[in-house]
Amino acid sequence: TDMLHRSCNENALSSPDMTSEENNLKADLRFFFMSPCEKYRARCQLPWKLCLQLLKIVLVTTQLVLFGLSNHLVASFKEENSLAFKHLFLKGFQGAREDGNSFAVYNRQDVYDSMFYAINQYLQLHNVTVGNYGYVQDENNLTALTVCKQLYVKSPPVPSENVNRSIIDSRIETAASVLTVSLVFLLYCIGFFRLVQIEISFRLKGIDLQAFQYNELPDCYEFLITITFDNTVHSGIIKIFLDSDAAIQECNDWDISDSLSKSSHYILIFDVFIMLICLMSLILCTRSIILAISLQKRFASFFLRKYNFNVCLSDRLEFLNGWYIMIIISDTMTITGSIMKMEITVKNLTTYDICSILLGTSTLFVWVGVIRYLGYFQKYNVLILTMGVAFPKVLRFCCCAGIIYLGYTFCGWIVLGPYHAKFENLSTVAECLFSLVNGDDMFATFAELQEKSNLLWLFSRLYLYSFISLFIYMILSLFIALIQDTYETIKKYQEHGFPQTDLYTFLNDSTEIPNISRYV
């Protein structure tokens, strides 16, 4: 920077009148790095790009709220039907337990009672249910209920003194039947010593009538219900699971009222308007990035020709506006999500989850983009600069801490998984450890560890104490200190001035005010 400053001064002394190219370049650079407020004062024109972004925030948020309400109706309808099926087809079901949606039976009679109870409830569905369900028939115009049974080919030996001399055949055979006379024979000839699992599956139709209350077109559903009797462990317990997979389908042969059709048209018009706004924003931000790249090339080329000096990477990155890139990603996601939302509104698509992810993420980016405008105020700028400067350091720090975190995750899963519900799989272990870092549920985690042996109890205590001490007292403190140090550095820079890069040294070399009239 000092070398460049001396070079600029020497050039200024040798030629008092700056060349037209250098003068225009400085004018373009100064105008490029102006804030919207400074550009407004210079040109006295309404910052319509800023107004467009503010309008987009309101419209995108409104669109997300409206779609979120519809998505909530779909999710709640699926969840309530899943709970209703458990109470309808599982004998003795009282609600989900801590270990999931399963419950267990322990003797053969309870297995028979549970299977025939589910089949009988299916046959008497219209007489017992309070919901709107219809049967799905197969190609032969029969109700589509099937039972699939898996058994070992040969019965495993009963443990005895000669168990070491017994031959165990691990092959599994499958038998299936539909709702006919052979089904009764299939169910009664189970052979519990050979039994691996039994699956009872059938399909039902339903319709979401609550959509009428919100002036929306209804969704028709086809539920695939599978009841599984799991005996793979052969531990004396047969676990029973009910899984219901809901597929949204187009409602055929339904005459929808005119009021609902008009409401759908208004929603479609609103979505099209949002797409146009986002398309304008996308074009403007793309244009700004292209102009910035062009200006960066001009600046680098001028430096190379004028001072025989290559511009460093940090100065080149000054021209790359990350906010514009985020806005482009957000606009692309909003346009894609709006198209999917329109297809969902007219019931041509049923991808609610994908659409909600696109619209939700785009709205998140839009609101995060508000921070850009807060940065033009002095009191907020220090916080934004701190986040920007500290982010690379924090990312490197998290990579190092993450390696230790993964080590504790794998260790806890392998050692404590069989004895603690919070360590059963990798995802729950990671969530449990993250909760411990935040001071959540510490005593419960210690207390729920089963004292199977003195060695295991001692290991669990050393494991938890070392993790909590390392991450809370050391790593978390270092993390806070890293951000605090960056914050203090930024505050000093604001008081005494930021370090001058080659770019800003070149801009501050002359006090000449750029000719703003060329931008009006």
C-alpha positions, 0 to 999 in steps of 0.5 A: 500500500505504501509503495502504491501511495508513493507511486500515485504521488509521484504520478500526480507530481509528474502530471498535475492534470490527471488523464481522462481515463484515470479520472473516469475510473475513479469517478466510476469506482467512487460511485460504485462504492456509494451507499443507496442514500449517498447515490440518492443525494448525488442524483436526487432520484428515488432509489427504486431498486431499494423500494423493490427489495422492500416491496419484495419482503412484504410480498414474499412474507405474505405468500409464505404465510398463506402457503404455510397455512395450507401446508399446516392443514395438510400436515395436521390432516395426515398426522390426525389420520395416522393417529386415528388408524392406530386407535382403529386397527391396533387392539389396546392401543393407548397412545405412542410410547417413549420408544416410538409408535409400537407396543408389544404382545407376549403370548400367542393368543394376543397375537391372534386377537390383534391380527383378527381385530385389525382385519375385522375393523377393516371389514366393519370400517363404515360402521365403526369409524367417524371419518370419511374413508372408502375402500380401494379395490383391486383389479378383481373388484375385491377389497385390497387387503393382503397378509404377508408372512415370513418364516424360517424354512426350518424351525430353529432348535430349542436350546438344550444340552445338545444345542452345539450339535444342532444345525440352524437354517437361516433361510426365510420363506414368504407366504402371502394371501388376500382377503379369502378363505385361505387367509384364515388358514394362513393366519392360524398356521403361524408356527411361532418358532419359525415366525420372523414377521407378519405384515397386514396391508390395505389401502383406504381413500379419504378427502380433506374437507377442512380446506372448504373452510379456508376457501381452498380446493380439497385434496384427496388421499390414498392411505397405504396402511401396514401393520407389522408384527415383528418377531425378528429378535425372538426375545419373547416379545412381538412388537406391533407397528402401524405405518400409514403412508398418505399419497395426495391425489387429484380429486376426480369427478368432483364438482367444485363451487364457483366461489372456490374457483374464484379464490384459486384464481386470485391466489394464482394472480398474486403468485404471478405478480410475486414472480414478476417482482422477483424476476425484476430483482433477479435481472437487476442484481445480475446486471449489477454483478456483471457491471461490477466484474467489468469495473473490476477488470478495468481497475486491474487492467489500469493498474497493470498498465499505469503502475505495472502492479497486479491487484491483489485478491482481496481488492478484487473481492471488494467488487463481488457483492455477496448480498447480490448473490444471496438475492439472486439465489433467493429470487431463483428459489422464490420463482421456482417455489411460486411455480410449484405453489401454483401447480399445487393450488390447481392440484396438478402437484402435491409436493408440499414439502419441497415447495415449503422448503423453497419458499421458506429458505427464500424468505429467510434469505430475504429477511437476512438481506435486511441486514445489508441496509442496517449496515449503512447506520453507524451503530449497526455497522460495527456488528455487521462488520464483526460478523463478516470479519469473524466468520472465516475464523469462526468457520476454521475454529468450528472445523477443529471443534467438530472433529473432537465433537465427532469423536465423542459422538461415535464413542457415546454411540458405541459404548452407551447406546445399548444402555441409554435412549439418548445414545441409541443412534448417531443422530440422537447422540449428536442432538444430546451432546449439543443439548449438553453444550447448551446446558439443557437436561444435564441431570436427566442425562446423568440419571438415566444411564443404567448402572449395568456394571461398575466399569460402565458406570465409571466410563459414562461419568468420565465421558460426560464430565470430560465432554462438558468440561472441554466444550463448555469451559474451554471450547465455548469460552474460546469461541466467545473470546474469538468473536469478542477480539474481532469486535474490539478490533473493529471498534478500534478501526472505526475510531482510528481508521481502517487499514487502507488497501491498494484500492482505497489508497487509489481512491483517496489519492485525489480529493476531486469529486467525481462527475455524478451528472454522467450517472443521472 
